[in-house]
Amino acid sequence: MLLAILGLYAHTGTLDLTVLHSITIDANVQRVLWVCFAVALAVKTPVVPVHVWLPRAHADAPLAGSMVLAGTVLKLATYGVLRVLLPIMPDACDYYGPLVQAVGIISLVYSSLATMRQGDVKSLVAYSSVAHMAVVVLGLWSNTLIGLTGAIYLSLAHGFVSPALFMLVGGVLYDRYHTRSIRYYRGLAQLMPVWSCMMFIAVLANMGTPLTMNWVGEFMALAGVYQHTPIVGALASLGIVFSACYSVWLFGRMNAGAYGSHLSYTVDLTRREFAVLLPLLSLTLLLGVVPSVVLDDLNTAVTGLLYQVHA
C-alpha cells in the first residue's frame, strides 16, 4: 500500500483525497495501483487465502484485543475501498470486478465450511467474521445503491455483534471455566439464564435473523449483488444457510440439554459484563427495527460515490 501511495503521488502530484476524487487517472495506471492497494486491503479484510492470521490472532489475543479487532480494525479495509479504490480508480474496479466477486464467493463458502469444523469457540467466531466480511466485499463491488449501502450497514452491524460474541464466549465463559473448547460446555441455560438470553440474541443477529442489523445489511448487500450479477447473488445466498447451520449448532451445543456434570457451579453475568453487552445488543436490535436512522444519511453519500464510479 505504501508503494502504491508513493506511485499515486508520483503520477498525480498530490495525496489530497478531495483533489484525487476529481482527477481522472489513466486506466492502465489505475490497474497497477489497484492491485497494490487491493492486496493490502485483502489482508486487512480478510479474504481467502490471506485470512489465516485472523483466527490465530483472535485465539491468542486477550478479550479486549479480540473486541477491538472485530469491532474496528476489520472495518478499515471497507473504509479504504470506499475512500480510495471506488472513487479514485473506478475503471480498475470495473475491470477487476469479476475477480473480486470470485474471491468473495470462495471466501464466503470456504470460511463458512471451516467455521462448522472449529472446536475453539473464539476461532469459530473469527471464521464467521471472514464469512460476513466476504458478503461486505461482494456488496462493495455490486456498484448499486442498495448493495453499497448494505455493505456499509453490514460492516457496522458486524462491529456490534462480533465483539458481543467474543465477550460472551471469550470473556464470560473463559473467565469462569478457563477453556474455549466447545465440547466442554453443555446445558448452560440451566445455570446461566441471563447469559443464555444474551447469547441467543447475539446468535440470532450473527445468522442474520429479521429485526436485527445484520439482516438489514446482509439482505441489502445480497440484493445489490443479485441486481449486478444474478448468478453471483444466488451463490452468495448460500451464506445464509451456512451461517444458520453453525450458529444454531453453537447455541444448541452450549445451552441445550442436561447440565454437564463436569462443569462446576458458577455465577451468571455480573453487572460489569451486563453493562458491556447491553449497548451492543440493544443497538443491534434497535437499528434492525429502525434502520432509517443510519440509512438515510448513507444513501446520499453512496449516491455520490456511484456517480463517480459510473463516470
C-alpha positions as a LaTeX table, in Angstrom:
\begin{tabular}{lrrr}
\hline
Residue & $x$ (\AA) & $y$ (\AA) & $z$ (\AA) \\
\hline
Met1 & 0.00 & 0.00 & 0.00 \\
Leu2 & 2.85 & 2.38 & 0.81 \\
Leu3 & 4.41 & 1.76 & $-2.60$ \\
Ala4 & 1.03 & 2.37 & $-4.24$ \\
Ile5 & 0.61 & 5.64 & $-2.33$ \\
Leu6 & 4.07 & 6.79 & $-3.48$ \\
Gly7 & 3.21 & 5.79 & $-7.05$ \\
Leu8 & $-0.07$ & 7.67 & $-6.83$ \\
Tyr9 & 1.77 & 10.79 & $-5.68$ \\
Ala10 & 4.37 & 10.44 & $-8.44$ \\
His11 & 1.62 & 10.22 & $-11.07$ \\
Thr12 & $-0.74$ & 12.92 & $-9.78$ \\
Gly13 & 1.49 & 15.18 & $-7.68$ \\
Thr14 & $-0.94$ & 15.21 & $-4.74$ \\
Leu15 & $-2.28$ & 12.97 & $-1.99$ \\
Asp16 & $-5.26$ & 15.17 & $-1.16$ \\
Leu17 & $-8.27$ & 12.87 & $-1.39$ \\
Thr18 & $-10.60$ & 15.70 & $-2.37$ \\
Val19 & $-8.35$ & 16.58 & $-5.30$ \\
Leu20 & $-7.77$ & 12.94 & $-6.24$ \\
His21 & $-11.51$ & 12.32 & $-6.42$ \\
Ser22 & $-11.76$ & 14.96 & $-9.17$ \\
Ile23 & $-8.74$ & 13.74 & $-11.19$ \\
Thr24 & $-9.08$ & 11.19 & $-13.99$ \\
Ile25 & $-6.16$ & 8.77 & $-13.86$ \\
Asp26 & $-5.09$ & 6.73 & $-16.88$ \\
Ala27 & $-6.78$ & 3.32 & $-16.91$ \\
Asn28 & $-3.52$ & 1.36 & $-17.14$ \\
Val29 & $-2.05$ & 3.26 & $-14.20$ \\
Gln30 & $-5.25$ & 2.62 & $-12.26$ \\
Arg31 & $-4.95$ & $-1.12$ & $-12.77$ \\
Val32 & $-1.39$ & $-1.25$ & $-11.43$ \\
Leu33 & $-2.15$ & 0.90 & $-8.41$ \\
Trp34 & $-5.38$ & $-1.01$ & $-7.78$ \\
Val35 & $-3.54$ & $-4.31$ & $-7.48$ \\
Cys36 & $-1.17$ & $-2.89$ & $-4.85$ \\
Phe37 & $-3.99$ & $-1.38$ & $-2.81$ \\
Ala38 & $-6.21$ & $-4.44$ & $-3.21$ \\
Val39 & $-3.56$ & $-6.88$ & $-1.95$ \\
Ala40 & $-3.08$ & $-4.82$ & 1.20 \\
Leu41 & $-6.80$ & $-4.37$ & 1.79 \\
Ala42 & $-7.47$ & $-8.07$ & 1.14 \\
Val43 & $-5.22$ & $-8.97$ & 4.05 \\
Lys44 & $-6.92$ & $-6.46$ & 6.29 \\
Thr45 & $-10.47$ & $-7.51$ & 5.30 \\
Pro46 & $-9.54$ & $-10.50$ & 5.33 \\
Val47 & $-10.41$ & $-12.76$ & 2.37 \\
Val48 & $-9.20$ & $-16.20$ & 1.38 \\
Pro49 & $-6.33$ & $-17.09$ & 1.02 \\
Val50 & $-4.81$ & $-14.27$ & 3.11 \\
His51 & $-7.17$ & $-14.80$ & 6.05 \\
Val52 & $-5.11$ & $-17.23$ & 8.14 \\
Trp53 & $-3.84$ & $-14.54$ & 10.50 \\
Leu54 & $-7.30$ & $-13.63$ & 11.81 \\
Pro55 & $-8.33$ & $-16.86$ & 13.62 \\
Arg56 & $-4.87$ & $-17.16$ & 15.16 \\
Ala57 & $-4.89$ & $-13.52$ & 16.22 \\
His58 & $-8.30$ & $-13.92$ & 17.87 \\
Ala59 & $-7.32$ & $-17.18$ & 19.56 \\
Asp60 & $-4.13$ & $-15.71$ & 21.06 \\
Ala61 & $-5.35$ & $-12.18$ & 21.77 \\
Pro62 & $-6.88$ & $-11.13$ & 25.09 \\
Leu63 & $-10.56$ & $-10.28$ & 25.21 \\
Ala64 & $-10.04$ & $-6.55$ & 24.67 \\
Gly65 & $-7.81$ & $-7.24$ & 21.67 \\
Ser66 & $-10.40$ & $-9.50$ & 20.06 \\
Met67 & $-13.19$ & $-6.98$ & 20.60 \\
Val68 & $-11.19$ & $-4.09$ & 19.14 \\
Leu69 & $-10.01$ & $-6.21$ & 16.23 \\
Ala70 & $-13.52$ & $-7.35$ & 15.34 \\
Gly71 & $-15.23$ & $-4.04$ & 16.06 \\
Thr72 & $-12.89$ & $-1.54$ & 14.43 \\
Val73 & $-9.76$ & $-2.92$ & 12.78 \\
Leu74 & $-11.59$ & $-5.13$ & 10.26 \\
Lys75 & $-13.61$ & $-2.09$ & 9.13 \\
Leu76 & $-10.53$ & $-0.19$ & 7.95 \\
Ala77 & $-10.39$ & $-2.19$ & 4.72 \\
Thr78 & $-14.01$ & $-1.24$ & 3.95 \\
Tyr79 & $-13.12$ & 2.38 & 4.56 \\
Gly80 & $-10.11$ & 2.08 & 2.23 \\
Val81 & $-12.28$ & 0.70 & $-0.56$ \\
Leu82 & $-14.86$ & 3.47 & $-0.15$ \\
Arg83 & $-12.32$ & 6.31 & 0.08 \\
Val84 & $-9.61$ & 5.18 & $-2.33$ \\
Leu85 & $-10.44$ & 2.36 & $-4.72$ \\
Leu86 & $-14.00$ & 3.16 & $-5.80$ \\
Pro87 & $-13.76$ & 6.96 & $-6.22$ \\
Ile88 & $-10.13$ & 7.24 & $-7.42$ \\
Met89 & $-9.83$ & 4.06 & $-9.54$ \\
Pro90 & $-13.32$ & 3.36 & $-10.94$ \\
Asp91 & $-12.03$ & 1.93 & $-14.25$ \\
Ala92 & $-9.81$ & $-0.55$ & $-12.44$ \\
Cys93 & $-12.63$ & $-1.51$ & $-10.09$ \\
Asp94 & $-14.83$ & $-2.29$ & $-13.07$ \\
Tyr95 & $-12.01$ & $-4.21$ & $-14.77$ \\
Tyr96 & $-11.19$ & $-6.36$ & $-11.74$ \\
Gly97 & $-14.81$ & $-6.69$ & $-10.61$ \\
Pro98 & $-15.26$ & $-10.33$ & $-11.73$ \\
Leu99 & $-12.04$ & $-11.30$ & $-9.92$ \\
Val100 & $-13.24$ & $-9.68$ & $-6.69$ \\
Gln101 & $-16.59$ & $-11.43$ & $-6.98$ \\
Ala102 & $-14.89$ & $-14.80$ & $-7.46$ \\
Val103 & $-12.65$ & $-14.25$ & $-4.45$ \\
Gly104 & $-15.65$ & $-13.12$ & $-2.40$ \\
Ile105 & $-17.66$ & $-16.26$ & $-3.20$ \\
Ile106 & $-14.67$ & $-18.51$ & $-2.45$ \\
Ser107 & $-14.09$ & $-16.72$ & 0.85 \\
Leu108 & $-17.76$ & $-16.98$ & 1.79 \\
Val109 & $-18.10$ & $-20.70$ & 1.09 \\
Tyr110 & $-14.70$ & $-21.76$ & 2.41 \\
Ser111 & $-14.85$ & $-19.78$ & 5.64 \\
Ser112 & $-18.44$ & $-20.92$ & 6.31 \\
Leu113 & $-17.46$ & $-24.57$ & 5.91 \\
Ala114 & $-14.34$ & $-24.01$ & 8.04 \\
Thr115 & $-16.49$ & $-22.41$ & 10.74 \\
Met116 & $-18.51$ & $-25.61$ & 11.09 \\
Arg117 & $-15.33$ & $-27.56$ & 11.84 \\
Gln118 & $-13.96$ & $-25.37$ & 14.62 \\
Gly119 & $-13.61$ & $-26.72$ & 18.13 \\
Asp120 & $-12.35$ & $-23.48$ & 19.65 \\
Val121 & $-15.23$ & $-21.08$ & 20.21 \\
Lys122 & $-13.14$ & $-17.96$ & 19.50 \\
Ser123 & $-11.85$ & $-19.48$ & 16.27 \\
Leu124 & $-15.45$ & $-20.22$ & 15.30 \\
Val125 & $-16.47$ & $-16.59$ & 15.77 \\
Ala126 & $-13.33$ & $-15.48$ & 13.89 \\
Tyr127 & $-14.08$ & $-17.66$ & 10.86 \\
Ser128 & $-17.67$ & $-16.43$ & 10.86 \\
Ser129 & $-16.25$ & $-12.90$ & 10.67 \\
Val130 & $-14.40$ & $-13.87$ & 7.49 \\
Ala131 & $-17.70$ & $-15.09$ & 6.00 \\
His132 & $-19.55$ & $-11.90$ & 6.90 \\
Met133 & $-16.78$ & $-9.68$ & 5.55 \\
Ala134 & $-16.93$ & $-11.64$ & 2.29 \\
Val135 & $-20.55$ & $-10.50$ & 1.94 \\
Val136 & $-19.39$ & $-6.95$ & 2.62 \\
Val137 & $-16.80$ & $-7.25$ & $-0.17$ \\
Leu138 & $-19.42$ & $-8.53$ & $-2.62$ \\
Gly139 & $-21.73$ & $-5.65$ & $-1.73$ \\
Leu140 & $-18.98$ & $-3.07$ & $-2.19$ \\
Trp141 & $-18.33$ & $-4.31$ & $-5.73$ \\
Ser142 & $-22.00$ & $-4.56$ & $-6.69$ \\
Asn143 & $-21.90$ & $-0.95$ & $-7.95$ \\
Thr144 & $-25.51$ & $-0.49$ & $-6.91$ \\
Leu145 & $-27.03$ & 1.85 & $-4.38$ \\
Ile146 & $-28.64$ & $-0.88$ & $-2.31$ \\
Gly147 & $-25.55$ & $-3.12$ & $-2.44$ \\
Leu148 & $-23.08$ & $-0.44$ & $-1.33$ \\
Thr149 & $-25.40$ & 0.81 & 1.40 \\
Gly150 & $-26.00$ & $-2.72$ & 2.62 \\
Ala151 & $-22.28$ & $-3.48$ & 2.70 \\
Ile152 & $-21.61$ & $-0.43$ & 4.88 \\
Tyr153 & $-24.54$ & $-1.27$ & 7.14 \\
Leu154 & $-23.49$ & $-4.92$ & 7.48 \\
Ser155 & $-19.97$ & $-3.80$ & 8.35 \\
Leu156 & $-21.40$ & $-1.59$ & 11.08 \\
Ala157 & $-23.64$ & $-4.41$ & 12.34 \\
His158 & $-20.69$ & $-6.80$ & 12.47 \\
Gly159 & $-18.90$ & $-4.22$ & 14.61 \\
Phe160 & $-21.63$ & $-4.65$ & 17.25 \\
Val161 & $-22.38$ & $-8.37$ & 17.10 \\
Ser162 & $-18.90$ & $-9.85$ & 16.80 \\
Pro163 & $-17.48$ & $-8.05$ & 19.88 \\
Ala164 & $-20.58$ & $-9.15$ & 21.80 \\
Leu165 & $-19.95$ & $-12.77$ & 20.84 \\
Phe166 & $-16.31$ & $-12.52$ & 21.86 \\
Met167 & $-17.39$ & $-11.02$ & 25.18 \\
Leu168 & $-19.87$ & $-13.83$ & 25.77 \\
Val169 & $-17.63$ & $-16.77$ & 24.90 \\
Gly170 & $-14.09$ & $-15.45$ & 25.21 \\
Gly171 & $-14.76$ & $-13.25$ & 28.21 \\
Val172 & $-17.59$ & $-14.53$ & 30.39 \\
Leu173 & $-17.16$ & $-18.27$ & 29.88 \\
Tyr174 & $-13.38$ & $-18.26$ & 29.71 \\
Asp175 & $-13.12$ & $-16.29$ & 32.94 \\
Arg176 & $-15.19$ & $-18.94$ & 34.70 \\
Tyr177 & $-14.04$ & $-22.23$ & 33.15 \\
His178 & $-10.69$ & $-21.33$ & 31.53 \\
Thr179 & $-11.35$ & $-23.23$ & 28.33 \\
Arg180 & $-12.66$ & $-22.34$ & 24.89 \\
Ser181 & $-13.40$ & $-25.90$ & 23.77 \\
Ile182 & $-16.98$ & $-26.13$ & 22.56 \\
Arg183 & $-17.22$ & $-29.80$ & 23.58 \\
Tyr184 & $-16.65$ & $-28.86$ & 27.20 \\
Tyr185 & $-19.93$ & $-26.92$ & 27.54 \\
Arg186 & $-23.47$ & $-28.23$ & 27.78 \\
Gly187 & $-26.72$ & $-27.13$ & 29.39 \\
Leu188 & $-25.55$ & $-23.66$ & 30.38 \\
Ala189 & $-29.10$ & $-22.29$ & 30.12 \\
Gln190 & $-29.96$ & $-24.02$ & 33.39 \\
Leu191 & $-27.26$ & $-22.27$ & 35.39 \\
Met192 & $-26.73$ & $-19.00$ & 33.46 \\
Pro193 & $-30.14$ & $-17.95$ & 32.07 \\
Val194 & $-29.25$ & $-14.29$ & 31.57 \\
Trp195 & $-26.07$ & $-15.25$ & 29.71 \\
Ser196 & $-28.09$ & $-17.67$ & 27.56 \\
Cys197 & $-30.59$ & $-14.95$ & 26.66 \\
Met198 & $-27.78$ & $-12.61$ & 25.64 \\
Met199 & $-26.12$ & $-15.42$ & 23.70 \\
Phe200 & $-29.42$ & $-16.20$ & 21.97 \\
Ile201 & $-29.81$ & $-12.60$ & 20.78 \\
Ala202 & $-26.19$ & $-12.45$ & 19.58 \\
Val203 & $-26.51$ & $-15.75$ & 17.70 \\
Leu204 & $-29.75$ & $-14.64$ & 16.04 \\
Ala205 & $-28.07$ & $-11.42$ & 14.92 \\
Asn206 & $-24.97$ & $-13.26$ & 13.71 \\
Met207 & $-27.07$ & $-15.52$ & 11.46 \\
Gly208 & $-28.98$ & $-12.56$ & 10.01 \\
Thr209 & $-32.40$ & $-13.05$ & 11.59 \\
Pro210 & $-35.00$ & $-10.38$ & 10.69 \\
Leu211 & $-35.30$ & $-7.37$ & 13.02 \\
Thr212 & $-31.53$ & $-7.27$ & 13.52 \\
Met213 & $-28.94$ & $-5.01$ & 11.89 \\
Asn214 & $-27.20$ & $-7.98$ & 10.29 \\
Trp215 & $-30.36$ & $-8.97$ & 8.46 \\
Val216 & $-30.87$ & $-5.48$ & 7.04 \\
Gly217 & $-27.27$ & $-5.15$ & 5.89 \\
Glu218 & $-26.97$ & $-8.68$ & 4.55 \\
Phe219 & $-30.28$ & $-8.54$ & 2.68 \\
Met220 & $-29.40$ & $-5.22$ & 1.05 \\
Ala221 & $-25.88$ & $-6.35$ & 0.13 \\
Leu222 & $-27.13$ & $-9.60$ & $-1.41$ \\
Ala223 & $-29.92$ & $-7.75$ & $-3.24$ \\
Gly224 & $-27.34$ & $-5.39$ & $-4.74$ \\
Val225 & $-25.12$ & $-8.29$ & $-5.79$ \\
Tyr226 & $-28.11$ & $-10.00$ & $-7.38$ \\
Gln227 & $-29.00$ & $-6.84$ & $-9.31$ \\
His228 & $-25.45$ & $-6.60$ & $-10.61$ \\
Thr229 & $-24.79$ & $-10.32$ & $-11.29$ \\
Pro230 & $-27.69$ & $-12.71$ & $-10.58$ \\
Ile231 & $-25.52$ & $-15.84$ & $-10.56$ \\
Val232 & $-23.10$ & $-14.38$ & $-8.02$ \\
Gly233 & $-26.03$ & $-13.18$ & $-5.91$ \\
Ala234 & $-27.55$ & $-16.66$ & $-5.89$ \\
Leu235 & $-24.24$ & $-18.24$ & $-4.85$ \\
Ala236 & $-23.71$ & $-15.60$ & $-2.17$ \\
Ser237 & $-27.09$ & $-16.50$ & $-0.69$ \\
Leu238 & $-25.57$ & $-19.81$ & 0.41 \\
Gly239 & $-24.02$ & $-17.84$ & 3.24 \\
Ile240 & $-27.48$ & $-17.52$ & 4.81 \\
Val241 & $-27.80$ & $-21.31$ & 5.07 \\
Phe242 & $-24.23$ & $-21.81$ & 6.30 \\
Ser243 & $-24.49$ & $-19.10$ & 8.97 \\
Ala244 & $-27.71$ & $-20.66$ & 10.28 \\
Cys245 & $-26.02$ & $-24.07$ & 10.46 \\
Tyr246 & $-23.03$ & $-23.12$ & 12.59 \\
Ser247 & $-24.90$ & $-20.53$ & 14.68 \\
Val248 & $-27.75$ & $-22.86$ & 15.67 \\
Trp249 & $-25.31$ & $-25.69$ & 16.33 \\
Leu250 & $-23.15$ & $-23.48$ & 18.55 \\
Phe251 & $-26.05$ & $-22.26$ & 20.65 \\
Gly252 & $-27.65$ & $-25.68$ & 20.95 \\
Arg253 & $-24.42$ & $-27.42$ & 21.87 \\
Met254 & $-23.59$ & $-24.97$ & 24.66 \\
Asn255 & $-27.04$ & $-24.23$ & 26.11 \\
Ala256 & $-29.39$ & $-27.14$ & 25.47 \\
Gly257 & $-29.53$ & $-30.50$ & 27.18 \\
Ala258 & $-28.68$ & $-31.55$ & 30.71 \\
Tyr259 & $-26.14$ & $-29.51$ & 32.63 \\
Gly260 & $-22.71$ & $-31.10$ & 32.31 \\
Ser261 & $-21.69$ & $-32.95$ & 35.48 \\
His262 & $-18.07$ & $-31.89$ & 34.95 \\
Leu263 & $-19.00$ & $-28.18$ & 34.98 \\
Ser264 & $-18.57$ & $-26.53$ & 38.33 \\
Tyr265 & $-21.15$ & $-24.14$ & 39.75 \\
Thr266 & $-20.69$ & $-20.53$ & 38.65 \\
Val267 & $-22.47$ & $-17.20$ & 38.72 \\
Asp268 & $-24.42$ & $-15.60$ & 35.89 \\
Leu269 & $-23.48$ & $-12.31$ & 34.24 \\
Thr270 & $-22.08$ & $-9.68$ & 36.56 \\
Arg271 & $-23.18$ & $-6.05$ & 36.39 \\
Arg272 & $-19.99$ & $-5.07$ & 34.57 \\
Glu273 & $-20.41$ & $-7.79$ & 31.94 \\
Phe274 & $-24.09$ & $-6.95$ & 31.51 \\
Ala275 & $-23.23$ & $-3.25$ & 31.09 \\
Val276 & $-20.79$ & $-4.11$ & 28.29 \\
Leu277 & $-23.19$ & $-6.39$ & 26.42 \\
Leu278 & $-26.39$ & $-4.38$ & 26.76 \\
Pro279 & $-25.40$ & $-1.44$ & 24.49 \\
Leu280 & $-24.02$ & $-3.73$ & 21.78 \\
Leu281 & $-27.09$ & $-5.96$ & 21.59 \\
Ser282 & $-29.58$ & $-3.12$ & 22.14 \\
Leu283 & $-28.18$ & $-1.16$ & 19.20 \\
Thr284 & $-28.23$ & $-4.31$ & 17.08 \\
Leu285 & $-31.96$ & $-4.72$ & 17.71 \\
Leu286 & $-32.86$ & $-1.02$ & 17.65 \\
Leu287 & $-31.10$ & $-0.30$ & 14.35 \\
Gly288 & $-32.53$ & $-3.53$ & 12.95 \\
Val289 & $-36.06$ & $-2.29$ & 13.62 \\
Val290 & $-35.40$ & 1.36 & 12.66 \\
Pro291 & $-32.54$ & 1.24 & 10.10 \\
Ser292 & $-33.54$ & 4.56 & 8.55 \\
Val293 & $-31.68$ & 6.32 & 11.37 \\
Val294 & $-28.43$ & 5.37 & 9.62 \\
Leu295 & $-29.54$ & 4.54 & 6.07 \\
Asp296 & $-31.00$ & 7.97 & 5.31 \\
Asp297 & $-27.58$ & 9.57 & 5.64 \\
Leu298 & $-25.79$ & 6.70 & 3.90 \\
Asn299 & $-27.94$ & 6.88 & 0.78 \\
Thr300 & $-26.85$ & 10.45 & $-0.01$ \\
Ala301 & $-23.15$ & 9.67 & 0.33 \\
Val302 & $-23.35$ & 6.42 & $-1.63$ \\
Thr303 & $-25.26$ & 8.08 & $-4.44$ \\
Gly304 & $-22.37$ & 10.48 & $-4.95$ \\
Leu305 & $-19.95$ & 7.58 & $-4.90$ \\
Leu306 & $-21.89$ & 5.72 & $-7.55$ \\
Tyr307 & $-21.88$ & 8.81 & $-9.76$ \\
Gln308 & $-18.08$ & 8.92 & $-9.59$ \\
Val309 & $-17.84$ & 5.19 & $-10.28$ \\
His310 & $-20.05$ & 5.43 & $-13.38$ \\
Ala311 & $-18.13$ & 8.46 & $-14.60$ \\
\hline
\end{tabular}
